[in-house]
Amino acid sequence: MPSKKLVEGLVEQMNFEFESANIYLAMAAYCQAENWDGFANFFLVQAEEERFHAMKIFHYLNNIGERAFITGCKSPNNEFQSITDCFESAYLHEKEVTKRIYALSDLALDERDHGTIHFLKWYIDEQIEEEAMFDNIIVQLKRINNDTNGMFLLDRELANRKFTPEG
């Protein structure tokens, strides 16, 4: 059974995942306003993933007999200088998510809460993928360097991204 401190940390992370969804919705709105539908789609899918991540914690808390408290989210940044700025901001955000997941995992390890340790392993693996994905796209954007043809091709590629829930 997780300690009160660990439960509070899980609730905080759940709410941060919901906040992350709003951050990605703001990025999608920026991309949409700039007529980059593929980039907008990428961030809309990312927002769905973040809600999925939050709901995994919601269900975990319920499964261990704890209550998920929903809090308000901060207003996300809605102003970006470019598509690259969006992705760089997203990458920094994912690094913050990773830091928080690691802190939760460390707390679960300190408390020898094996159920929560096992549960959080999925998030650790997910964060490795998330950071790598954003880093890769940033590298591509920097190579393209605002070349219209390159931007068009990457936009078109990201338009094909779909949300697929994972267990």
C-alpha positions as CSV (number, residue, x, y, z in Angstrom):
1,M,0.0,0.0,0.0
2,P,1.5,3.3,-1.0
3,S,2.2,6.0,1.6
4,K,0.3,9.2,1.7
5,K,3.3,11.0,0.2
6,L,3.4,8.6,-2.7
7,V,-0.3,8.8,-3.3
8,E,-0.1,12.6,-3.3
9,G,2.8,12.3,-5.8
10,L,0.7,10.1,-8.1
11,V,-2.2,12.5,-7.9
12,E,0.1,15.4,-8.7
13,Q,1.6,13.5,-11.7
14,M,-1.9,12.5,-13.0
15,N,-2.9,16.2,-12.9
16,F,0.4,17.2,-14.6
17,E,-0.4,14.7,-17.4
18,F,-3.8,16.4,-17.9
19,E,-1.9,19.7,-17.9
20,S,0.4,18.3,-20.5
21,A,-2.6,17.5,-22.7
22,N,-3.6,21.2,-22.6
23,I,0.0,22.3,-23.5
24,Y,-0.1,20.1,-26.6
25,L,-3.6,21.4,-27.5
26,A,-2.2,24.9,-27.4
27,M,0.6,23.8,-29.7
28,A,-1.9,22.2,-32.0
29,A,-4.0,25.4,-32.1
30,Y,-0.9,27.4,-33.0
31,C,0.0,24.9,-35.8
32,Q,-3.6,25.0,-37.1
33,A,-3.6,28.8,-37.1
34,E,-0.4,28.7,-39.2
35,N,-2.0,26.2,-41.7
36,W,0.2,23.3,-40.8
37,D,-2.4,20.6,-40.4
38,G,0.1,17.7,-40.1
39,F,2.0,19.4,-37.3
40,A,-1.4,20.2,-35.6
41,N,-2.4,16.6,-36.0
42,F,0.9,15.5,-34.3
43,F,0.1,17.7,-31.3
44,L,-3.5,16.6,-31.1
45,V,-2.4,13.0,-31.0
46,Q,0.1,13.9,-28.3
47,A,-2.7,15.5,-26.3
48,E,-4.7,12.3,-26.5
49,E,-1.6,10.3,-25.3
50,E,-1.2,12.6,-22.3
51,R,-4.9,12.2,-21.4
52,F,-4.3,8.4,-21.7
53,H,-1.3,8.6,-19.4
54,A,-3.3,10.6,-16.9
55,M,-6.1,8.1,-17.0
56,K,-3.7,5.2,-16.4
57,I,-2.8,6.8,-13.1
58,F,-6.4,7.6,-12.3
59,H,-7.3,3.9,-12.7
60,Y,-4.2,2.8,-10.8
61,L,-5.2,4.9,-7.9
62,N,-8.7,3.5,-7.9
63,N,-7.3,-0.1,-8.2
64,I,-5.2,0.4,-5.0
65,G,-8.1,1.9,-3.1
66,E,-7.0,5.5,-3.3
67,R,-8.9,8.5,-4.6
68,A,-7.9,10.5,-7.7
69,F,-8.3,14.2,-6.9
70,I,-8.6,16.4,-10.0
71,T,-7.1,19.9,-9.8
72,G,-7.1,22.8,-12.1
73,C,-4.4,23.2,-14.7
74,K,-2.3,26.2,-15.4
75,S,-3.0,28.1,-18.7
76,P,-0.5,26.9,-21.3
77,N,1.6,29.1,-23.4
78,N,-0.3,29.9,-26.6
79,E,2.4,31.9,-28.4
80,F,5.2,30.4,-30.4
81,Q,7.8,31.8,-32.7
82,S,7.8,28.9,-35.1
83,I,7.1,25.2,-35.5
84,T,10.6,24.5,-34.3
85,D,9.8,26.6,-31.2
86,C,6.8,24.4,-30.5
87,F,8.8,21.2,-30.7
88,E,11.7,22.6,-28.6
89,S,9.2,23.7,-26.0
90,A,7.6,20.2,-26.1
91,Y,11.0,18.5,-25.7
92,L,11.8,20.6,-22.6
93,H,8.3,19.8,-21.3
94,E,8.9,16.0,-21.8
95,K,12.2,16.4,-19.9
96,E,10.3,17.8,-17.0
97,V,7.8,14.9,-17.2
98,T,10.8,12.5,-17.1
99,K,12.2,14.2,-14.0
100,R,8.9,13.9,-12.2
101,I,8.4,10.3,-13.1
102,Y,12.0,9.5,-11.9
103,A,11.3,11.3,-8.6
104,L,8.1,9.2,-8.2
105,S,10.0,6.1,-9.0
106,D,12.7,6.9,-6.5
107,L,10.1,7.5,-3.8
108,A,8.4,4.1,-4.7
109,L,11.8,2.4,-4.5
110,D,12.6,4.1,-1.1
111,E,9.3,2.8,0.2
112,R,9.7,-0.6,-1.4
113,D,6.3,-0.3,-2.9
114,H,6.7,-3.0,-5.6
115,G,3.3,-2.5,-7.1
116,T,4.0,1.2,-7.8
117,I,7.5,0.5,-8.9
118,H,6.1,-2.0,-11.5
119,F,3.4,0.5,-12.5
120,L,5.9,3.4,-13.0
121,K,8.3,1.3,-15.2
122,W,5.8,1.7,-18.1
123,Y,6.1,5.5,-17.7
124,I,9.9,5.4,-17.6
125,D,10.0,3.4,-20.9
126,E,7.4,5.8,-22.4
127,Q,9.5,8.8,-21.5
128,I,12.6,7.4,-23.2
129,E,10.4,7.1,-26.4
130,E,8.9,10.5,-26.0
131,E,12.2,12.4,-25.6
132,A,13.7,10.5,-28.5
133,M,10.7,11.2,-30.7
134,F,10.8,15.0,-30.0
135,D,14.6,15.1,-30.4
136,N,14.4,13.4,-33.7
137,I,11.8,15.8,-35.1
138,I,13.8,18.8,-33.9
139,V,16.8,17.4,-35.7
140,Q,14.7,17.1,-38.9
141,L,13.3,20.6,-38.5
142,K,16.8,22.1,-38.1
143,R,18.0,20.2,-41.2
144,I,15.0,21.5,-43.1
145,N,15.8,25.0,-41.9
146,N,12.4,26.4,-43.0
147,D,12.8,25.1,-46.5
148,T,9.2,25.1,-47.8
149,N,9.5,21.7,-49.5
150,G,11.0,20.0,-46.5
151,M,8.4,21.6,-44.2
152,F,5.6,20.4,-46.5
153,L,7.0,16.8,-46.5
154,L,7.4,16.7,-42.7
155,D,3.9,18.2,-42.2
156,R,2.5,15.6,-44.6
157,E,4.3,12.8,-42.7
158,L,3.0,13.9,-39.3
159,A,-0.5,14.2,-40.6
160,N,-0.5,10.4,-40.7
161,R,0.1,10.0,-36.9
162,K,-2.7,8.2,-35.1
163,F,-3.4,7.7,-31.4
164,T,-3.1,4.0,-30.4
165,P,-3.6,3.3,-26.7
166,E,-1.0,1.1,-25.2
167,G,-1.3,-1.2,-22.2
